[in-house]
Amino acid sequence: MNQSFATRILRWYKKYGRHDLPWQQPRSLYRVWLAEIMLQQTQVKTVIPYYQNFLRVFPSLKRLADASQDDVLARWAGLGYYTRARNLHTAAQLIQQEHKGRLPRDFDTLLALPGIGRSTAAAILSQALDQRHVILDGNVKRVLARYHAIDGWPGSPAVEQQLWRLAEQHTPQNNNADYTQAIMDLGATLCRRGQPNCVSCPLACDCAALAQGRVSELPTPRPRKRLPVKAARMLLLADKSGAILLEKRPPSGIWGGLWSLPEFAMDEDIVTTCERRWGIRVQDSDDGTLLRHSFSHYHFDITPCRVRVHNRGVSVQGSAALQWFQPAGSTLPGLAAPVKRILEQYAR
């Protein structure tokens, strides 16, 4: 059964799989590593334009390592999950310092780098070097959970351990680069979460979920819980020239290291706080339309607030974490997606 499983997937992949993805032409450790980090929790069609732009700016590991974090985050802005970008940059610098600028070809050494987990390390080495390693990303979990009719949320330790064992059993000894891409493609294009195309699936003849009529209920969804809601104002502090004050966020936490609009609690007094924090005198303020941005663990309700000011503030000058920025006609720095939308609306 194991050989048949892999053989069928590989035969399907040869005819219907994706062979022209940017990181396949050509395959190299650097190109595949970059792609696999971007593809964590993000679909291929979303990643491709970001990947191509990122690669144009950082065509080599050295260029990435030598860049500033601001430059890296600016090219990543909009792709989300910004910890990935910070880890990518840190890993590039570590590779320069500790591995003579060469990405490790050993599994354990690669796994030790920031942002690289077990499945990501396996996918990198399998696709770039055709080494035999077992992957278990979301697509593979879905294929295996349906094929074997595995009950339970795949993110739970017991179910995940069972899926790792099955993934090991099915992974062939040879042709690993193609098999790795093939089983990911199968999950992404046929064995989709919604509207799976079982008629075209090479595994349909002995898929347990299909035989039991349980394709739509497997894999078992994550237990749902009501997400909490956090609310804040984001201030569009505008001087007489139309410049907006931006504030760099702390390196950790949401949107870590990105530039953002100053964030205020909903009940915070704008006039008093601006005077106390920056020496900025407020002329008037006006709340805009609420914008909800959802994370995996909570909703963030943002109220943009346009604030006209008399002066730029003494404490802003010379601060590395604060800058006045002209939205119209300027290159946007690394901004979180909702902040970018707010600024674009303001510029219009």
C-alpha positions in Angstrom: 0.0 0.0 0.0 2.8 2.4 0.8 4.5 2.1 -2.5 1.1 2.3 -4.3 0.2 5.5 -2.4 3.5 7.2 -3.4 3.5 5.8 -7.0 -0.1 7.1 -7.6 0.7 10.5 -6.3 3.9 10.8 -8.3 2.1 9.6 -11.5 -0.6 12.2 -10.9 2.0 14.9 -10.2 3.9 14.2 -13.4 0.8 15.0 -15.5 -1.1 17.5 -13.4 1.2 18.9 -10.7 2.8 22.4 -10.5 6.2 22.4 -12.2 6.7 26.1 -12.9 6.6 27.7 -9.5 9.2 30.4 -9.2 11.3 28.5 -6.6 11.5 25.5 -8.9 13.1 27.5 -11.7 15.8 26.8 -10.7 15.7 25.0 -7.4 18.4 26.1 -4.9 18.7 25.9 -1.1 18.3 29.7 -0.8 15.3 30.0 -3.2 13.5 27.0 -1.6 14.2 28.1 1.9 12.8 31.6 1.2 9.7 30.0 -0.4 9.0 27.6 2.4 9.2 30.3 5.0 6.7 32.5 3.0 4.4 29.5 2.5 4.0 28.9 6.2 0.3 29.5 6.8 0.0 31.3 3.4 -1.3 30.0 0.0 0.9 29.7 -3.0 -1.1 32.3 -5.1 -0.7 34.9 -2.4 3.0 34.2 -1.9 4.2 34.3 -5.6 4.2 38.1 -6.2 5.8 38.7 -2.8 8.4 36.0 -3.4 9.3 37.4 -6.9 9.6 41.0 -5.5 11.6 39.8 -2.5 14.0 37.8 -4.6 14.6 40.8 -6.9 15.7 42.9 -3.9 17.5 40.1 -2.1 18.8 37.7 -4.8 21.3 36.0 -2.5 21.6 35.1 1.1 24.4 37.6 1.6 22.2 40.5 0.3 19.5 39.4 2.7 21.9 39.2 5.6 23.5 42.6 4.9 20.1 44.3 4.6 18.6 46.2 7.5 15.5 44.8 9.2 13.5 47.8 8.1 14.3 46.9 4.4 13.3 43.3 5.0 10.1 44.1 6.7 9.2 46.7 4.0 9.4 44.0 1.3 7.4 41.6 3.5 4.7 44.1 4.4 1.2 42.8 3.6 2.2 39.1 3.7 1.4 38.9 7.4 2.9 36.8 10.2 5.9 39.1 10.5 7.8 36.9 12.9 8.6 34.9 9.8 10.4 37.9 8.2 12.4 38.7 11.4 13.4 35.0 11.8 14.4 34.8 8.1 16.6 37.9 8.5 18.2 36.6 11.7 18.8 33.2 10.2 20.5 34.8 7.2 22.9 36.7 9.5 23.6 33.5 11.5 24.4 31.6 8.4 26.8 34.4 7.3 28.5 34.3 10.7 28.5 30.6 11.6 28.2 28.7 8.3 30.4 30.7 6.0 27.3 32.1 4.2 26.1 28.7 3.1 22.7 27.2 4.1 23.2 24.0 6.1 22.6 20.8 4.2 22.3 18.8 7.4 18.8 18.4 8.8 19.6 19.0 12.5 21.7 22.0 11.7 19.1 23.5 9.4 16.4 22.8 12.0 18.4 24.8 14.6 18.0 28.1 12.6 15.2 30.5 13.7 11.8 30.0 12.0 12.5 26.5 10.7 10.5 23.7 12.2 10.6 19.9 11.5 8.3 19.9 8.4 9.9 23.1 6.9 13.4 21.7 7.3 12.3 18.5 5.6 10.6 20.4 2.7 13.7 22.5 2.1 16.1 19.6 1.9 13.8 17.3 0.1 13.0 19.8 -2.7 16.4 21.5 -3.0 18.6 18.4 -2.6 16.3 15.5 -3.1 17.1 14.1 0.3 14.6 11.8 1.9 12.8 13.7 4.7 9.2 13.4 5.8 7.0 16.5 5.7 3.7 17.2 7.5 2.3 20.6 6.5 -1.4 21.5 6.6 -2.0 20.0 3.1 -0.4 16.7 3.9 -2.3 16.5 7.2 -5.5 16.9 5.3 -4.6 14.2 2.7 -3.6 11.7 5.3 -6.5 12.4 7.7 -8.9 11.7 4.9 -7.1 8.8 3.3 -6.9 7.0 6.6 -10.1 8.5 8.2 -8.3 9.8 11.2 -10.5 11.4 13.8 -9.5 14.3 16.0 -8.0 17.7 15.3 -4.6 17.3 13.5 -3.1 20.0 15.7 -3.5 18.0 18.9 -0.3 16.1 19.9 -1.8 12.6 19.8 -3.3 13.0 16.3 -0.2 14.8 15.0 2.0 12.0 16.2 -0.2 9.5 14.4 0.0 11.5 11.2 3.8 11.7 11.4 3.9 7.9 11.6 1.7 7.6 8.5 3.7 10.3 6.6 6.9 8.3 7.3 5.3 5.1 6.0 4.2 6.7 2.8 7.3 8.7 2.0 9.3 6.8 -0.7 13.0 6.1 -0.6 13.7 7.9 -3.9 12.4 10.8 -6.0 11.8 12.8 -2.8 11.9 16.2 -4.3 9.0 15.4 -6.6 7.1 13.4 -4.0 7.3 16.3 -1.5 5.9 18.8 -4.0 3.4 16.2 -5.3 1.7 15.5 -1.9 1.5 19.2 -1.1 0.0 19.9 -4.6 -2.5 17.1 -4.1 -3.7 18.7 -0.9 -3.7 22.3 -2.3 -5.5 21.5 -5.6 -7.6 18.4 -5.2 -7.9 17.4 -1.5 -8.9 21.0 -0.6 -10.6 21.9 2.7 -13.7 23.0 0.8 -15.0 21.5 -2.4 -12.5 18.6 -2.7 -12.3 17.1 -6.2 -12.4 13.5 -5.3 -13.4 12.4 -8.8 -9.9 13.4 -10.1 -7.9 12.2 -7.0 -5.4 9.4 -7.6 -6.1 8.1 -4.1 -9.9 7.9 -4.4 -10.1 4.1 -4.9 -9.1 3.3 -1.4 -9.6 6.6 0.5 -11.3 5.7 3.8 -13.1 9.0 4.2 -14.6 8.8 0.7 -15.7 5.2 1.3 -17.3 6.2 4.6 -18.9 9.4 3.2 -16.9 11.5 5.6 -14.8 13.7 3.3 -16.6 16.9 4.4 -16.1 16.3 8.1 -12.4 15.3 8.0 -10.0 16.4 9.1 -11.7 17.3 12.3 -11.8 21.1 12.7 -10.1 22.9 15.5 -12.4 23.3 18.5 -13.9 26.7 18.1 -13.9 29.3 20.8 -15.2 32.9 20.8 -12.4 35.3 20.0 -11.9 38.2 22.3 -12.1 41.8 20.9 -9.5 44.5 21.6 -10.1 48.1 20.6 -7.8 51.1 20.1 -7.5 54.3 18.3 -4.7 54.8 15.7 -3.8 58.5 15.4 -3.2 60.2 12.0 -1.3 63.0 13.6 -1.1 65.5 10.6 1.0 68.7 10.6 0.4 71.7 8.4 2.2 70.1 5.4 0.1 66.9 5.6 2.9 64.8 7.0 1.9 61.9 9.3 3.7 60.8 12.5 4.8 57.2 12.4 6.0 55.1 15.3 8.2 52.0 15.1 6.7 49.1 17.0 8.7 47.1 19.5 10.6 44.1 18.0 8.3 41.5 19.6 4.5 41.3 19.6 2.1 42.0 16.8 3.7 43.7 13.8 7.0 43.7 15.6 9.6 46.0 14.1 7.1 47.5 11.6 6.2 51.2 11.4 2.7 52.0 12.6 0.4 54.9 13.6 0.6 55.8 17.3 -1.9 53.6 19.2 -4.1 55.1 22.0 -6.7 53.4 24.3 -10.2 54.4 23.4 -10.7 56.3 26.6 -7.3 58.0 26.5 -7.3 61.8 26.3 -5.6 62.7 23.0 -4.8 66.3 23.8 -3.2 65.6 27.1 -1.3 62.5 26.0 0.1 64.1 22.9 1.4 67.1 24.9 2.9 64.9 27.6 4.4 62.2 25.4 5.8 64.3 22.5 5.3 68.0 23.2 2.7 68.1 20.4 -0.1 70.6 20.7 -3.4 69.4 19.2 -5.6 71.6 17.1 -8.6 69.3 16.6 -9.4 65.6 16.1 -12.0 63.5 14.3 -12.7 59.8 14.4 -13.1 57.8 11.2 -14.8 54.5 10.3 -13.9 51.5 12.5 -11.7 48.9 10.8 -11.6 45.3 12.2 -8.4 43.3 11.7 -8.6 39.7 12.8 -5.7 37.6 14.2 -5.8 33.9 14.9 -6.4 34.6 18.6 -8.4 37.9 18.7 -10.1 40.6 16.8 -8.6 44.1 16.7 -11.0 46.9 16.2 -9.1 50.0 15.0 -10.7 53.5 15.0 -8.6 55.8 12.8 -8.5 59.3 14.3 -7.3 62.2 12.2 -5.6 64.8 14.5 -4.4 68.1 13.2 -1.5 69.5 15.2 0.1 72.9 15.6 3.7 71.6 15.9 5.9 68.6 15.3 6.9 68.1 18.9 10.4 68.5 20.4 10.8 64.9 21.5 10.1 63.6 18.1 13.2 65.1 16.6 16.2 62.8 16.7 14.1 59.8 17.8 14.9 56.6 15.8 11.5 55.2 16.7 9.5 58.2 15.4 9.4 60.0 12.0 7.2 62.4 10.1 6.1 60.8 6.8 4.5 62.3 3.7 2.0 59.6 2.4 1.5 61.2 -1.0 4.2 60.4 -3.5 6.5 58.7 -1.0 7.7 55.1 -0.8 5.8 53.4 2.0 8.1 51.9 4.7 7.4 48.5 6.3 3.8 48.9 7.4 1.2 46.5 8.8 -1.6 45.9 6.3 -4.4 47.8 8.1 -2.0 50.7 8.8 -1.1 50.8 5.1 -4.8 50.9 4.1 -5.5 53.8 6.6 -2.6 55.8 5.2 -3.7 55.2 1.6 -7.2 56.3 2.4 -5.8 59.4 4.0 -3.6 60.2 1.0 -6.6 60.0 -1.3 
